[in-house]
Amino acid sequence: MAITAAMVKELRDTTGAGMMDAKKALTEADGDMDAAVDWLRTKGLAKAAKKSGRTAAEGLVAVKVEGGRGVAVEINSETDFVAKNADFQKMVSSIADAAVKADDVEALKAADLGGKTVEETVTDKIATIGENMTLRRMASIEGDSVVSYVHNAAVDGMGKIGVLVALKGDEAFGRQIAMHIAATNPVAFDEASLDPAVVEKEKQVQMDIARESGKPEQVIEKMIEGRMKKFMAESTLMGQAFVMNPDLTVEAAAKEAGVTLTGYVRLEVGEGIAVEKEDFAAEVAKMGKS
């Protein structure tokens, strides 16, 4: 029986198996979908599907810099224990190497990694280690120079927070800025980069707070002006007080150092992932039903 791409996709979606494994299973089963699933299960290759519903909010961020281009990738696991696993770390490092030549996360997933795609490599590692894993996101930046910093590094080049800074000038100062970004997590590079919707929402919140005071509108306008100025300063990298010298803003510190900052990337493991909490009794009850 001819094995079609649609059949391979269906089996991959059902089992989480890699493309070549799914095709081989269908070939072995002469196109019988149920038999192909059984074949994958006997080979331990459908194990990933059983893990795919679990929340993967731990893991590692890895950074790589080549010339004037830097990339950061986040690969998640279910537990911090796996993030300390040498095999997992080796895989993350290899994926970060591949990311240097990828345009975005979809291209990275399809990139070759020793004869398999990155996506297939992650799926295989799920079956080997026994935890759900995801290649969640990738970010890149280019500039005259790009410097990197990893906070809470597990090994060289990967940890819980990865930062890249693009700049012209002293790279040692750039690393100080990268450390600052890891600590303060600015919302945007500068005021012009802030999402207007975020600014408008904050302004509305501050207006509602101010009106609760019962003060006249003209007084409220002055209050809002001051509060929004503070919001802009605290939210943007260039407006923040530099952690190495709080008397200066980052913009002023960069100017004093003769450095032009042109952009940054900051990725933190598990950022924005909602983790469901389950009490112990509910967990036991669920296990008893399985």
C-alpha positions as CSV (number, residue, x, y, z in Angstrom):
1,M,0.0,0.0,0.0
2,A,1.3,3.5,-0.9
3,I,2.2,5.5,2.2
4,T,1.1,9.1,1.7
5,A,2.3,12.3,3.4
6,A,-1.1,12.8,5.0
7,M,-1.0,9.3,6.6
8,V,2.5,10.1,8.0
9,K,1.2,13.4,9.4
10,E,-1.8,11.7,11.0
11,L,0.4,9.1,12.7
12,R,2.8,11.8,13.9
13,D,0.0,13.9,15.3
14,T,-1.4,10.8,17.1
15,T,1.8,9.4,18.6
16,G,4.3,12.3,18.6
17,A,6.8,10.1,16.7
18,G,9.3,11.5,14.3
19,M,8.6,11.7,10.6
20,M,10.9,8.8,9.5
21,D,9.8,6.6,12.4
22,A,6.1,7.2,11.5
23,K,6.8,6.4,7.8
24,K,8.6,3.2,8.7
25,A,5.8,2.1,11.1
26,L,3.2,2.6,8.3
27,T,5.4,0.7,5.9
28,E,5.8,-2.2,8.4
29,A,2.0,-2.2,9.0
30,D,1.1,-1.9,5.3
31,G,-0.7,1.3,5.9
32,D,-2.8,0.1,8.9
33,M,-2.9,3.1,11.3
34,D,-3.7,1.1,14.4
35,A,-1.1,-1.5,13.7
36,A,1.4,1.3,13.0
37,V,0.6,2.8,16.4
38,D,1.2,-0.6,18.0
39,W,4.5,-0.9,16.2
40,L,5.7,2.4,17.4
41,R,4.7,1.6,21.0
42,T,6.6,-1.7,20.9
43,K,9.7,0.2,19.8
44,G,9.2,2.8,22.5
45,L,8.7,5.5,19.9
46,A,5.2,6.5,20.7
47,K,6.1,7.3,24.3
48,A,6.3,11.0,23.6
49,A,2.5,11.1,22.9
50,K,1.8,10.1,26.5
51,K,3.9,13.0,27.8
52,S,2.6,15.7,25.4
53,G,-0.2,16.9,27.7
54,R,2.0,17.7,30.6
55,T,3.1,21.3,31.2
56,A,6.8,21.9,30.4
57,A,7.8,25.1,32.2
58,E,11.3,24.2,33.3
59,G,14.3,23.7,31.1
60,L,17.1,25.9,29.7
61,V,17.8,29.0,27.7
62,A,20.9,28.8,25.5
63,V,22.7,31.6,23.8
64,K,25.2,31.6,20.9
65,V,27.0,34.4,19.2
66,E,28.8,34.2,15.9
67,G,30.3,37.5,14.6
68,G,27.6,40.2,14.6
69,R,24.7,37.8,15.1
70,G,23.4,36.3,18.4
71,V,20.6,33.8,19.1
72,A,18.8,32.7,22.2
73,V,16.6,29.6,22.3
74,E,14.3,28.2,25.0
75,I,13.8,24.5,25.3
76,N,11.4,23.4,28.1
77,S,11.1,20.3,30.2
78,E,8.7,19.3,33.0
79,T,11.3,19.4,35.8
80,D,14.4,21.2,36.7
81,F,16.0,17.8,37.3
82,V,16.0,17.2,33.5
83,A,17.6,20.6,32.9
84,K,20.6,19.3,34.8
85,N,20.8,16.2,32.7
86,A,23.9,16.1,30.5
87,D,22.1,14.5,27.5
88,F,19.5,17.3,27.6
89,Q,22.1,20.0,27.9
90,K,24.0,18.5,24.9
91,M,20.8,18.6,22.9
92,V,20.1,22.2,23.8
93,S,23.6,23.2,22.9
94,S,23.3,21.5,19.5
95,I,19.9,23.2,18.8
96,A,21.4,26.6,19.7
97,D,24.3,25.9,17.2
98,A,21.6,25.2,14.5
99,A,19.7,28.4,15.5
100,V,22.6,30.6,14.4
101,K,21.7,29.8,10.8
102,A,17.9,29.8,11.3
103,D,15.5,32.7,10.6
104,D,12.8,31.8,13.1
105,V,11.6,29.0,15.4
106,E,9.8,27.2,12.6
107,A,12.9,27.1,10.4
108,L,14.8,25.9,13.4
109,K,12.4,23.0,14.0
110,A,13.0,21.9,10.4
111,A,16.8,22.3,10.5
112,D,19.0,19.3,10.2
113,L,20.7,18.0,13.3
114,G,22.8,14.9,12.5
115,G,20.4,13.4,10.0
116,K,17.2,14.3,11.8
117,T,15.3,17.5,12.1
118,V,15.5,19.5,15.3
119,E,11.8,18.7,16.0
120,E,12.4,15.0,15.6
121,T,15.5,15.2,17.8
122,V,13.4,16.7,20.6
123,T,10.7,14.0,20.1
124,D,13.3,11.3,20.4
125,K,14.7,12.8,23.6
126,I,11.2,12.8,25.1
127,A,11.0,9.1,24.5
128,T,14.5,8.6,25.9
129,I,14.2,10.7,29.1
130,G,10.5,10.3,29.7
131,E,9.4,13.9,30.1
132,N,7.6,16.3,27.8
133,M,9.9,18.8,26.2
134,T,9.2,21.6,23.8
135,L,11.3,23.9,21.6
136,R,9.3,26.9,22.7
137,R,10.9,30.0,21.1
138,M,13.9,31.5,19.5
139,A,15.0,35.2,19.3
140,S,17.9,36.7,17.4
141,I,19.7,40.0,17.1
142,E,22.4,41.5,14.9
143,G,24.7,44.5,15.3
144,D,28.3,45.7,15.0
145,S,29.0,43.6,18.1
146,V,26.7,41.2,20.1
147,V,27.5,40.2,23.7
148,S,25.8,37.6,25.8
149,Y,25.1,36.9,29.4
150,V,23.5,33.9,31.1
151,H,22.1,34.2,34.6
152,N,22.0,31.1,36.8
153,A,24.1,29.2,34.3
154,A,23.8,25.4,34.4
155,V,26.8,25.1,32.1
156,D,28.6,27.5,29.8
157,G,26.2,29.3,27.6
158,M,22.9,28.1,29.0
159,G,20.8,28.7,32.1
160,K,17.6,30.2,33.4
161,I,17.9,33.6,31.8
162,G,19.7,34.4,28.5
163,V,20.5,38.0,27.4
164,L,21.9,39.3,24.1
165,V,22.9,43.0,23.6
166,A,23.8,44.6,20.3
167,L,26.1,47.6,20.4
168,K,28.8,49.7,19.0
169,G,31.8,50.1,21.3
170,D,33.2,48.6,24.5
171,E,32.0,44.9,24.8
172,A,32.9,44.8,28.5
173,F,30.3,47.6,29.1
174,G,27.9,45.7,26.9
175,R,28.2,42.7,29.3
176,Q,27.3,45.0,32.2
177,I,24.2,46.1,30.3
178,A,23.3,42.5,29.7
179,M,23.5,41.8,33.4
180,H,21.4,44.8,34.0
181,I,18.8,43.5,31.6
182,A,18.8,40.1,33.3
183,A,18.1,41.8,36.6
184,T,15.5,44.4,35.6
185,N,13.6,42.8,32.7
186,P,12.7,46.0,30.8
187,V,9.5,46.0,28.8
188,A,11.1,47.8,25.8
189,F,14.3,49.3,24.5
190,D,13.1,52.9,24.6
191,E,9.9,55.0,24.7
192,A,9.5,54.7,20.9
193,S,9.6,50.9,21.2
194,L,6.9,50.7,23.8
195,D,3.6,49.2,22.6
196,P,1.1,52.1,22.4
197,A,-1.6,49.8,23.8
198,V,0.5,49.1,26.9
199,V,1.1,52.8,27.4
200,E,-2.6,53.7,27.0
201,K,-3.7,50.9,29.3
202,E,-1.3,52.1,32.0
203,K,-2.4,55.7,31.5
204,Q,-6.1,54.7,32.0
205,V,-5.2,52.7,35.1
206,Q,-3.4,55.7,36.6
207,M,-6.3,58.0,35.7
208,D,-8.7,55.8,37.5
209,I,-6.5,55.7,40.5
210,A,-6.0,59.4,40.5
211,R,-9.8,60.1,40.2
212,E,-10.4,58.0,43.3
213,S,-8.6,60.8,45.2
214,G,-11.4,63.2,44.3
215,K,-8.9,65.9,43.2
216,P,-9.8,68.4,40.4
217,E,-9.2,67.3,36.8
218,Q,-6.3,69.9,36.3
219,V,-4.5,68.4,39.3
220,I,-5.2,64.9,38.1
221,E,-3.6,65.8,34.7
222,K,-0.4,66.8,36.5
223,M,-0.4,63.7,38.6
224,I,-0.8,61.5,35.5
225,E,2.0,63.3,33.7
226,G,4.4,62.6,36.6
227,R,3.3,59.0,36.9
228,M,3.6,58.2,33.2
229,K,7.0,59.7,33.2
230,K,8.0,57.4,36.0
231,F,6.4,54.4,34.1
232,M,8.3,55.2,31.0
233,A,11.6,55.4,32.9
234,E,11.0,52.2,34.8
235,S,9.7,50.2,31.7
236,T,12.4,51.1,29.1
237,L,16.0,50.0,29.1
238,M,17.3,53.4,28.2
239,G,15.3,55.1,30.9
240,Q,16.1,52.8,33.7
241,A,18.6,53.6,36.5
242,F,21.7,51.7,35.7
243,V,22.2,49.0,38.3
244,M,26.0,49.5,38.3
245,N,25.6,53.2,38.9
246,P,22.0,54.2,39.9
247,D,22.8,57.9,39.7
248,L,22.8,57.5,35.9
249,T,20.2,56.1,33.5
250,V,21.4,53.4,31.1
251,E,21.2,55.9,28.3
252,A,23.5,58.3,30.2
253,A,25.9,55.5,31.3
254,A,26.2,54.3,27.7
255,K,26.9,57.9,26.5
256,E,29.5,58.3,29.2
257,A,31.2,55.0,28.2
258,G,31.2,56.0,24.5
259,V,28.9,53.1,23.6
260,T,25.8,53.0,21.3
261,L,23.3,50.4,22.3
262,T,21.1,49.2,19.4
263,G,19.0,46.5,20.8
264,Y,18.6,43.5,23.1
265,V,17.0,40.1,23.6
266,R,16.0,38.6,26.9
267,L,14.5,35.1,27.3
268,E,13.7,33.5,30.7
269,V,12.7,29.9,31.2
270,G,9.0,29.4,31.6
271,E,8.1,33.1,31.1
272,G,4.4,33.4,30.6
273,I,3.6,29.7,30.9
274,A,0.6,29.0,33.2
275,V,1.4,26.0,35.4
276,E,-1.5,24.2,36.9
277,K,-1.3,23.4,40.5
278,E,-2.9,20.2,41.7
279,D,-3.3,19.2,45.4
280,F,-1.9,15.9,46.5
281,A,-5.3,14.2,47.1
282,A,-6.4,15.1,43.6
283,E,-3.2,13.8,42.1
284,V,-3.6,10.5,44.0
285,A,-7.2,10.2,42.9
286,K,-6.2,10.8,39.3
287,M,-3.5,8.1,39.5
288,G,-6.0,5.7,40.9
289,K,-8.3,6.1,37.8
290,S,-5.5,5.7,35.3
